[in-house]
Amino acid sequence: MSTVPRIVDPKAVPVAGTDAHLPPVPAERLATEFLRARLPDAPLWTPEWPGDGGRLGARDPMAASVLMPLVARDDGLHVLLTRRTAHLRDHAGQISFPGGRAEPEDADPAATALREAQEEVGLVPAQVEVLGHLPTYTTVTSYVVTPVVALVRPPFDLQPDPFEVDEAFEVPLSFLMNPAHHRRHEWEMEGIRRRFLSMPWQGPGGEYFIWGATAAMLRNLYAFLVR
């Protein structure tokens, strides 16, 4: 096991470049019909970003799931994300998908993702259509995360858990599926080099700095949809 230093301020880590040379996902592949047809039969593949690279501490790996909720709006699909509260032990203040670790009563990764989404933001499972999942992503905090991709149809009334979630917001999927908005950061400390992606988005409430595991899983979704 490798132990890596923690990134305290990701915005301060230099940007090595963007991926503007790569094509955005075509609009027709960001439609509900395409996603319904493509995701259930997703082949096994190895993503470019399988994990953070290394671990903090000696905690044993734990299974977890996140829900990647794609909200159907009049102008296309939007990704529902949350900003975590500042006092949490793991990923405090970061932008993330609703999700968490698996519990013994969860039948499968999708059940974990749906339960966590309901607990964190009040998203009722009956309003969610699970489409499939992406390859697992291993975080620096030792979570082996299954991203569960799902469609959500409005209207819905979110009720974020104030202990875990500061706010829930949406970002256009087309923005996130354009590599011109994918920034590559590189950082070295104590002889250990780390890299991560960020996808800063300027929303109505200001800038949302999407980075780390959330950005990497979105990049893996891009790679799946563009291939």
N, C-alpha and C positions, 0 to 999 in steps of 0.2 A: 504494500500500500504506500502511495506517495502522499505526503502532507504538503498542502499548498497554502501560501499566505492569503488572508482574506482581503478582498477588494473593498475598501471602505467608501471611497468616492469614485464611482465609475465614470462620472462626467469628467473627472480630472485625468483619466487615462487617455493617452494620445490616440487619435484616429489614424490608423495606418492607411486607410483608403475606403472607397465604397465599391459596390459591384454594379455601377451604372452601365458597364459593358454587357451585362446579361439582360436577356429580354424579360419584360413583365409577363405574368400569366395572361394569356388571351382572355378577353371579356367573356367569351362563351364558356370558358372553363371555370368561371366564377359564378355560374348559374346553378340554381338548385337542381335542375334536371341532370346536369353533368355530374355533380357531386353525388347525387343518389345512385347514379350508374357506376361511378368510378370507385368510390370508397369501399363498398362492401366486398369487392373482389380485388382489393389491393394486394399485389404480390409482395413476398418477402424481399426486403431490400435493406442495404446498409446506408444510413443517412450520413451526410457530410458532418453533422454535428450530433454525435451519439451521447455526448455528456460534457461536463465542465472540465474534465481532465484533472484527476487527483481528488483527494478528499481532505476535509478539515476534521482532524481528530480521528478517533478509532471507533466510531459508532458503526455497528453492523448495518449492512444495507437493509432498507425497508421498502416494501412495495407501496406505491402510491398511484393516484390517478388525478388528472385534471380534465375538466370539461372545456373543450374549445367551442364555445357557443357561437354559431353563425346566425345572426338575427336578420330576418328577411324584411328589408325596408323598401320603400318605393324607389329609391335610387340605387338599389342593389344590396348585397349582403354586407353586414357590419359584424365585427368581432367584439363580443362582450368581454371586457377586462375589468379587473379590480385593482385598487390601490390598497395595499395592506396597511394596517395601523402600525405606528412607530414603535410600540412597546413589545411586539412579538419577538420571540427568540430567534426564529428562522425567517430570513428575507423581510425583515421589518421595513415598512415604507415602500417596498418595491411594487412594481406593476406585475400582476400575475393573473393566471386563469383561476377560476374557482376550482378548488380541489384540495386534496390532502391524502393522508396515509390510509391504506386499506384496513378495514376492521374485519374480525372473524365472521360477522354476519353478512358481509358483502359477497354476493354470488360471483361476481366477476369485476374486472376493471371498470366497466360501464356503470355497474351498480355503485361503486365507490364514487365515481365522478358525479353521478346524479345526486347521491346522498349529500355529498359535500357542497354541491352547488345550491341545493335547497337550504342547507344549514347556513351557508355563508351569505347568500344574497336573496334567498326566498324564491328561487326559480323552481316552480312545481314540475316534477318529472313528466306529468301528463302533457305539458307544453313543449316537451323536448323530443325530437326525433333523432335517435342515435344512428349515425351513418356508418361508422367504422372507427378504426384507430390507427395511429402512426406507430412506428417503432419506439421502444422505450428510450427514455432519456435519463441518464444518471447524473444527479446534481452533486455539487461539491459537499453538500450536507448529507450525502449517502442515501438519498431517496431515488429509487428506481421507478420513474414516472411513466405511466402509460397515458399518452394524450388521446382522449376520446373526442372525436369530431361529431358535432351534432347541429341540427337545424332548430331554430327557435322562431316561432311565429307570434308576432304581437297580436293583440295587446297583452301585456303582462305587467304586473305590479311588483317591482323588486322591493325587498325589505332587507337591506344589508345588515348583517350582524355587527353592531358597533364595536364589539370587542376585537373582531378580526379585520373588518373592512372599513376603510375611511370613505370610499366612494366606489361606485360602479359606473362605467362609461363605455362608449362604443367608438371603434375606429373603423373606417371603411376598409373592407377586405382588399379592395383594389390598391389602396395605398400600401398595405403591408405586403402584398404580393408583387411589388415592384422593387427589384434589387437596387435601383437607384437610391432608395431610402434605407438600404442596409449598410451600416457603417461597421467596419472592422477595427477593433481596438486591440492593441498589443501592449503587454506590460511585463516587466521583469523585476523580481525582487528576491534577494537571497539566492540568486543563481537559478531561480525557477521562472520560466516564461509561461505566461498565461495569455489567452486570447478570448475575446467574446465579441458578440454582435450587439449593436444597438439600433433601434428604429424610432428616433424621437418624433413625436407627433404633436403638432400644435392644435389643440382643441379649444372649444369655447371657454374652458376654465384655465387655459394656459398650456404650458408644455408638459407632456407626459413622456418621461424617459423610459421607454420600453427596452430592456436589455437582459443579458444573462440567459437563463434557462427559457424564459418566455420568448425572447427574440429568437433563440436557437430553435425552439419547437415550431415557431412560425416560419423560420427559414426551411425547416424540414418539410413543412406543408407546401411551401413554394416549390421545393425540389420535386415533390410528388406530383403536384398539379402541372408543372411545366414539362415534365418528361413525356 
